[in-house]
Amino acid sequence: MKKKFVILITIIFWLIIILPFGVYFGIDGYIQYQLNSLKDDTYAYLLKEYNKDQIQKIETQLTIGSYHYAAFVTFKDEPKHVYEYRRIEGKIRQGTPLPSEEDAPKYNHLEPDKDK
């Protein structure tokens, strides 16, 4: 009887305490892996066009609204403009900003639309 009680308590402990933490940290680990991978890939992509001294910072996050991973890049010569990069079909692509034609000259690092 005592052995069954110990086994039952152990199972309950695993189901209530340990398993949820394992799932949470497993999911969090996957998200962190994706964010770090995107940051590294975005940096490598940018180094094809820019010197590392031109890049001020790269921050990544999981955007809640559209649920995708995004890298936000700030260049040293434009500290007030933030450019978004995403992985689309395995390739790093610039997402935003999407300025109007009259505002476009204010952005030094806009990439041409590669779908055209």
N, C-alpha and C positions, 0 to 999 in steps of 0.2 A: 504494500500500500504506500509506504513512504517513497519507494523508488518511483512509482507512477506519479506521485505528487511532485517530486523533483523534476521529472521529465516534463510534466505539464507546465510547471513554472518556467522551466528553461525555454520551452516552445513559446509560451506567451511572451516572455522577455524578448526573444528574438523577433517575434512578429510585431510587437508594440514599440520596442526601443531600437534595436539594431537594424532591422530591415529598412525602416523609413530613412534612417541616416545614410545607409548604404545606397539607397536609390537616389536620395538627394545629392550626395556627393558624387555619385556616378554621373548624374545628369550635369551637375555643375562642372565636373571634370571635362565632360564632352564639350560643353559651351566654352570653357576656358581654352581647350585645345583649338577649337574653331577660331576663336578670337586671336589667339597667338599665331596660328597658321595664316590667317588673313593679314595680320600686321606684317609678318615676315614676307609674305608674297607681295603685298602692296609696296613695301620698301624696296624689294628686288625689282619690281616693275618700274618704280620711279627712278631708280638708279640707272635705268637704260636711257633716260632723258635728262636727268638732273644730277648735279653733284650733291654729295651727302650734306655739304655745308649749306645748300639752298633749302633743305627741308628742316623746318622748325620742330614739328612734332607730328606724330601719327597716333591717334587714339582709336580704339575699336570698341564697338558695342553691339549688342543684339537689340535691334530696333523692335519695339513692341507693336507698333501700329501695323507694319507690314511683315513682321517676323522674319527679318533677314539680318545677316551679319554685315556691318558696314565699317569701313575705315574712314576716319575723318582726318584729313591732312591739312596742315597749315604750313605755308611756305614763309621763309624769313622776310622776303620782300613784300608780302601781303599778309601781315599778321591779323588783319580784320576779316579776311576772307577764308572760309573753310570749304574745302573740296571733299566731296564724298566719293569713295571708291567701293565697288562691290565685286564679288566673284560671280560672273555670269557665264554659265556653260564652261566652267573651268578656267576662264580668263579674267584678269583684273580689268575692270572698266570704270571709267569715271561716270558717276551718276549725276550729282549736282555740283555746283549751281547750274541752273538753266536760266540765265539772264535774258532779258529782251535784247533785241539787236542794238538798241541805243546804249544799254548798260554793258554789253559784252566787252567793249574796249577797256573797261575798268578792271577786268580780270586778266591777269598775265598767264595763267596756267590752264586755260580752257583747252580741252582736247576736241578735235573734230569728231563728228559723229561717224563712227566706224561702220555703221550699218548701211550707209549710203554708198 
